[in-house]
């Protein structure tokens, strides 16, 4: 494994490899960039097929967090952690608390939160060894589930995208496909139905489909025919990489605005394909930053009103991305990275005078 090649390429500040003999904890904490503030990002507990895959995942995810926080205008850096192993087999209190001690060793340079494989109860164990934790349950003074904030931000970003494309942010007569009906997808559909949109849905879990069909009169579609649906808007809210050469070959949607992370399999290639086809893509890390904005508010002393104020900035953040893309004639993903990197550079220059 060529650790330094990857770290140099992606420009990380620090990568901490954590091992504990007693609990057999194997974890990696990646701190990508702390120019804007402490590196915040969740801990993923996953049964990686190899140590290389775990390293690649944590490096890519932490870089994504830097961009997300920066484009959102937050004073946060980007970080992420992975714990290697099957959570159903090896997760226990001692292991999680040992991980908490490693987080504590970083003295607040890294702040952790929930991610795949780590739930609220696990966060309580981690929190017993470190205060550098966010996304705690409301009962513990935290900000609770970030998903409604993420979904609201996606809804606003979708309206901003519609404004750019159709000259009106009105979604009432739009046909919208939502793929992935978990926490984010569910709350997004509730906003869309309130506005009067026609919503087509698909999830790999039948129970998730039935729930939104019953509650919102959403229309179920065949998972193999998502990209053939006669609809203007596609909202990916499941896992990443649903935008790839296979799906983009015959894509008919006019715009893409959804909550999933890492929607493009290859940022450059697939971002360019969308641009060439005239499909307006709302970059994932800009449109889905509502949950991070909510969690960030927890660090200032939580207020729901303040969190919502921040989430509402997603509308203008998305507009900024489209302005940059138009001016520089680049795809919107590239424009979003430019927006994020530009802010980091500007604040970094400012720090020289402190
Ligand atoms: P979730 O686990 O609650 O829901 C995901 C849903 O997607 C599940 O119902 C699952 O069955 C479904 N799914 C998985 N693969 C699918 C496929 N191929 N086709 C259709 N459905 C599929 O997760 P969530 O919290 O709703 O997050 C959804 C996405 O948004 C993820 O990519 C996540 O990383 C991203 N995201 C979430 C938040 C948040 O606040 N929850 C914040 C930022 C980004």
Boltz pocket constraint, residues with backbone or C-beta under 6 A from the ligand:
constraints:
  - pocket:
      binder: B
      contacts: [[A, 146], [A, 147], [A, 148], [A, 150], [A, 179], [A, 180], [A, 181], [A, 182], [A, 183], [A, 184], [A, 185], [A, 202], [A, 203], [A, 204], [A, 205], [A, 208], [A, 236], [A, 237], [A, 238], [A, 239], [A, 240], [A, 259], [A, 260], [A, 261], [A, 288], [A, 289], [A, 291], [A, 292]]
      max_distance: 6.0
